[in-house]
Amino acid sequence: MSGIMFKRMALIGIGLIGSSISHAARRAGIVGDITGSSSTAATRAKAEELGLVSKAYETAAEAVKDADLIILCTPIGVYGKIAEDIRPFLKPGAIVTDVGSVKASVVRDIAPHIPDGVHFIAGHPIAGTEQSGPESGFAELFDGRWCILTPEPDADRMALARLEDFWTKLGSQVEIMTPEHHDLVLGITSHVPHLIAFNIVNTAAHLERVTDKEVIKFSAGGFRDFTRIAASDPVMWRDVFLNNKDAVLEMLGRFSEDLVVLQRAIRFGDGETLERLFGEARAVRRGIIQAGQDTNAPDFGRRPASDKQS
Amino acid sequence: MSGIMFKRMALIGIGLIGSSISHAARRAGIVGDITGSSSTAATRAKAEELGLVSKAYETAAEAVKDADLIILCTPIGVYGKIAEDIRPFLKPGAIVTDVGSVKASVVRDIAPHIPDGVHFIAGHPIAGTEQSGPESGFAELFDGRWCILTPEPDADRMALARLEDFWTKLGSQVEIMTPEHHDLVLGITSHVPHLIAFNIVNTAAHLERVTDKEVIKFSAGGFRDFTRIAASDPVMWRDVFLNNKDAVLEMLGRFSEDLVVLQRAIRFGDGETLERLFGEARAVRRGIIQAGQDTNAPDFGRRPASDKQS
């Protein structure tokens, strides 16, 4: 064990990420007390019942009192309001960070509310599942994954070093970049993939000539993979797209342009172009497996038989 | 064990599906001898070494001699040529079927070559992984999955019943439909999802402002899910798109139309529309899990830690 890094950590929002941070920080033995807040009574009750926090408050302002590390884990749309609310209660020397999927808008919304003597460094662990809520977290979520930190140029170096150390002890590798570059990178590796997944699931659900029942029955042909991503939290994703508009629209433009090339190749029977482009895509998969960012097991290691019998 | 249904089965093409049929048929104890053919010497050697077939021939014509059940398991682009080649060697009373991902074009390519007294019934097991080759098959691949058969209106009822029984004993559930309806259903549940996956992987690989290395490192944000599907066999998929042009272009048109709605909602900050459409997509996932067509384990049950260490 590495010893206590933060005597008190406050988790503002206790869903998949908040609860996983609690589990992983406990596993590492690096925090003393953990408090939390949620505006939802059921979440507060569940978080206390599971021991994720010693006390779950209704407001963020109550939760941050005496905290040395404050992590915002709510949908990013309410970050500005939370920052405003907690401002008077932040302890001098405390570190405020977050886990939001967009960074430029988050810095814009939070930074102006941070008082002198408190350190703000925005962050984003690239990890998650399609499930949400305090019972969905687990200690291994961040193991081997990357956490991106986007400190402002004048960020306190010691605070940054401590936050890097914290994420490393949760199991992550840490990368530093600007908020703007983060938003471009995640636009293509996360935001546009989610948008496309949401979209095809809805397209399939509204066809007249193919029934919903058929879509579900025959989903093992590839469609079901998209439905996992499309089952992610709608409010969280709404806020991502509202706050990373420029990068998402840019990447989406490229995606649509490239799709037209494939569409024309299909229309005109250009098998050579199809085979070449499909072949190139294979190499990227190999790179991801070599980098330890996905399993090499066929079909993600899904159990081949139906789970409904078990 | 159910007893031998077919004294000799010939697998024309011994890749993921052909080898899995061999494993599953052996597990069920329903075939006597299994022969096979592949134009690739390495595949023939591997198939014999693994015991998938008693003898692997270079040509389909050699493999079908004395076979009671012949299953075409090559990319569908060569089906017409194979049907022409095997025609003189088909045993009276034999059943010819296939596993191709498109059905109308397959019926068009094969049916004219089937002599009187031989039964042709096209089929498609909705199962697979991103891997290919004779060593990638396994007996459980079809367990709990659907197999669609698309018999012509005058198909022999006894042959159809035997083929249904065969697929049931391999672990599948069987559904009957017309080739044209099959191609529409699979257009949306399989072909368009694959096209989109191939496309986004290539879009990501050709960005100027985000490096390939970054795409790979941060792929756990959603992108990596698409790369699995995009790692599927390029030749097989080329042939699918060349042979299901109309349905794919129709479904792709709907997809692009729907994507424009999301794109506009993002551009104009319409969070209500985004949240509503994202929420609807969740319900489809639940349906798929309830139908036993995917696992309920978070993240497909992927092992959370990186596999590279193991």
Interface residues (C-beta under 8 A of the other chain):
Chain A: G77 S101 I126 A127 G128 T129 E130 Q131 S136 F138 E140 L141 D143 G144 R145 W146 I148 E175 L184 V185 L186 I188 T189 S190 H191 V192 P193 H194 L195 I196 A197 F198 N199 I200 V201 N202 T203 A204 A205 H206 L207 R209 V210 D212 E214 V215 I216 K217 F218 S219 A220 G221 G222 F223 R224 D225 F226 T227 R228 I229 A230 A231 S232 P234 V235 W237 R238 D239 F241 L242 K245 V248 L249 M251 L252 R254 F255 S256 D258 L259 L262 Q263 A265 I266 R267 G269 G271 L274 E275 L277 F278 G279 E280 A281 R282 V284 R285 R286 G287 I288 I289 Q290 A291 G292 Q293 D294 T295 N296 A297 P298 D299 F300 G301 R302 R303 P304 A305 S306 D307 K308 Q309
Chain B: G77 S101 I126 A127 G128 T129 E130 Q131 S136 F138 E140 L141 D143 G144 R145 W146 I148 E175 L184 V185 L186 I188 T189 S190 V192 P193 H194 L195 I196 A197 F198 N199 I200 V201 N202 T203 A204 A205 H206 L207 R209 V210 D212 E214 V215 I216 K217 F218 S219 A220 G221 G222 F223 R224 D225 F226 T227 R228 I229 A230 A231 S232 P234 V235 W237 R238 D239 F241 L242 K245 V248 L249 M251 L252 R254 F255 S256 D258 L259 L262 Q263 A265 I266 R267 G269 G271 L274 E275 L277 F278 G279 E280 A281 R282 V284 R285 R286 G287 I288 I289 Q290 A291 G292 Q293 D294 T295 N296 A297 P298 D299 F300 G301 R302 R303 P304 A305 S306 D307 K308 Q309
